[in-house]
């Protein structure tokens, strides 16, 4: 009987060793925003994440005020001034402004065109992506 149990254990071990293994999916490369903030303090990362998360929320709920890409850019710029002017954050992390602008431009382009629902949704996703990358 012991021989049979040993043979069964060996057989199970062999079967298990030949089962396909699930390989972990490769991690996506870090975003330019997270790269620019790689040396940032937790507090600075949280401030950037909160700002872009809040801006995404405002844009997602708005359906009258921010009606064009140009108006969004104006709101974005003024909001940045209100949120961060007089703090040490502006210019503190080289490349952060370019990384953010690149992500926003990729979502909606640079032309001052209307912001229909699909383009608004893409912009909201870009803002949420910036917020998540800052975390």
Backbone torsions as a table, in degrees:
resi	resn	phi	psi	omega
1	UNK	NA	-42.0	179.1
2	UNK	-61.3	-36.5	178.2
3	UNK	-61.6	-41.2	-178.3
4	UNK	-67.4	-41.1	179.1
5	UNK	-63.6	-44.0	178.7
6	UNK	-62.2	-42.0	179.1
7	UNK	-64.7	-39.3	178.7
8	UNK	-66.2	-42.9	178.8
9	UNK	-62.5	-42.8	178.5
10	UNK	-64.2	-42.8	179.4
11	UNK	-63.1	-44.1	178.0
12	UNK	-62.6	-43.2	179.1
13	UNK	-61.0	-40.8	178.3
14	UNK	-65.2	-44.9	179.4
15	UNK	-61.0	-46.8	-179.5
16	UNK	-62.1	-37.4	-178.3
17	UNK	-67.9	-22.3	-179.9
18	UNK	-98.0	-3.0	177.4
19	UNK	-67.2	142.7	178.6
20	UNK	-66.3	141.0	178.3
21	UNK	-98.1	145.4	178.1
22	UNK	-86.0	115.0	179.7
23	UNK	-81.5	142.1	177.7
24	UNK	-66.2	138.6	177.5
25	UNK	-65.7	140.9	179.3
26	UNK	-64.8	144.2	178.8
27	UNK	-71.0	140.5	176.9
28	UNK	-66.3	151.9	178.7
29	UNK	-65.0	150.5	179.2
30	UNK	-62.6	145.3	-179.5
31	UNK	-75.1	159.6	176.2
32	UNK	-57.5	-33.0	178.6
33	UNK	-66.6	-47.4	179.8
34	UNK	-66.6	-33.1	175.2
35	UNK	-63.3	-44.5	-178.8
36	UNK	-65.1	-28.1	-179.2
37	UNK	-99.7	12.4	-175.3
38	UNK	-60.0	-31.6	-179.9
39	UNK	-98.7	6.3	-176.2
40	UNK	-73.8	152.3	175.1
41	UNK	-72.5	160.2	177.5
42	UNK	-58.0	-39.9	-179.4
43	UNK	-62.8	-44.7	179.7
44	UNK	-66.0	-41.6	177.3
45	UNK	-60.9	-43.4	179.9
46	UNK	-63.8	-37.9	179.3
47	UNK	-65.1	-44.3	178.8
48	UNK	-66.1	-44.6	-179.6
49	UNK	-61.8	-43.9	-179.7
50	UNK	-64.8	-42.3	-179.2
51	UNK	-60.6	-51.4	-176.5
52	UNK	-72.6	-29.8	173.6
53	UNK	-65.1	-43.4	178.8
54	UNK	-66.7	-40.5	178.8
55	UNK	-64.3	-38.4	176.4
56	UNK	-62.3	-43.2	179.6
57	UNK	-62.4	-45.0	179.0
58	UNK	-61.6	-47.8	-178.3
59	UNK	-63.5	-38.6	-178.7
60	UNK	-65.8	-36.6	-178.5
61	UNK	-85.5	-22.3	-179.1
62	UNK	-74.3	140.5	173.0
63	UNK	-138.1	10.3	-178.6
64	UNK	-132.5	-41.3	-170.8
65	UNK	-76.8	-51.9	-177.0
66	UNK	-94.2	87.7	-172.1
67	UNK	-102.9	-10.5	179.5
68	UNK	-136.9	164.9	176.1
69	UNK	-62.7	-39.1	178.6
70	UNK	-60.9	-42.4	177.8
71	UNK	-65.9	-38.3	176.4
72	UNK	-61.0	-45.6	-179.2
73	UNK	-60.5	-38.9	178.1
74	UNK	-64.9	-47.3	178.7
75	UNK	-61.9	-42.8	179.8
76	UNK	-59.8	-49.5	-178.6
77	UNK	-62.7	-45.6	179.8
78	UNK	-66.8	-37.4	178.2
79	UNK	-65.3	-40.1	176.1
80	UNK	-60.0	-45.0	178.8
81	UNK	-60.2	-47.1	-178.7
82	UNK	-64.6	-38.9	-176.0
83	UNK	-78.3	-35.8	-169.1
84	UNK	-122.4	-10.5	179.0
85	UNK	-62.3	135.6	-178.6
86	UNK	85.5	0.6	174.2
87	UNK	-105.4	174.2	179.3
88	UNK	-85.8	0.9	-175.0
89	UNK	-71.3	-43.4	-178.0
90	UNK	-58.2	124.4	178.2
91	UNK	80.7	-3.1	-175.6
92	UNK	-70.4	-31.9	-177.1
93	UNK	-119.1	98.6	-177.4
94	UNK	-55.6	132.9	177.1
95	UNK	90.8	-10.8	-178.7
96	UNK	-65.2	-44.5	179.9
97	UNK	-61.7	-40.8	179.3
98	UNK	-67.7	-39.0	179.5
99	UNK	-64.9	-42.8	179.2
100	UNK	-66.4	-46.9	180.0
101	UNK	-61.0	-38.5	178.9
102	UNK	-62.6	-43.0	-179.5
103	UNK	-66.4	-39.2	179.0
104	UNK	-69.6	-41.0	179.1
105	UNK	-64.7	-39.3	178.0
106	UNK	-61.3	-34.7	-177.8
107	UNK	-75.7	-41.6	-171.9
108	UNK	-131.6	-0.5	-179.1
109	UNK	77.7	-168.4	-177.5
110	UNK	-114.5	-13.5	-178.2
111	UNK	-72.1	143.8	176.8
112	UNK	-81.6	86.7	-178.0
113	UNK	-118.8	164.0	176.9
114	UNK	-57.3	157.8	-178.2
115	UNK	-113.7	76.5	179.3
116	UNK	-68.8	169.1	-175.6
117	UNK	-50.8	-43.1	-178.0
118	UNK	-65.9	-41.9	179.8
119	UNK	-70.4	-37.8	176.6
120	UNK	-61.5	-44.1	179.5
121	UNK	-62.4	-39.7	177.8
122	UNK	-63.9	-39.6	179.4
123	UNK	-68.4	-40.9	176.8
124	UNK	-60.3	-43.5	178.6
125	UNK	-62.6	-39.8	178.4
126	UNK	-63.7	-42.4	178.9
127	UNK	-64.5	-42.0	177.1
128	UNK	-65.5	-35.7	176.8
129	UNK	-64.4	-39.6	176.7
130	UNK	-63.6	-45.7	179.8
131	UNK	-59.2	-47.1	179.9
132	UNK	-64.8	-37.6	179.5
133	UNK	-67.1	-26.6	-179.0
134	UNK	-79.4	-17.1	-175.5
135	UNK	-72.7	NA	NA
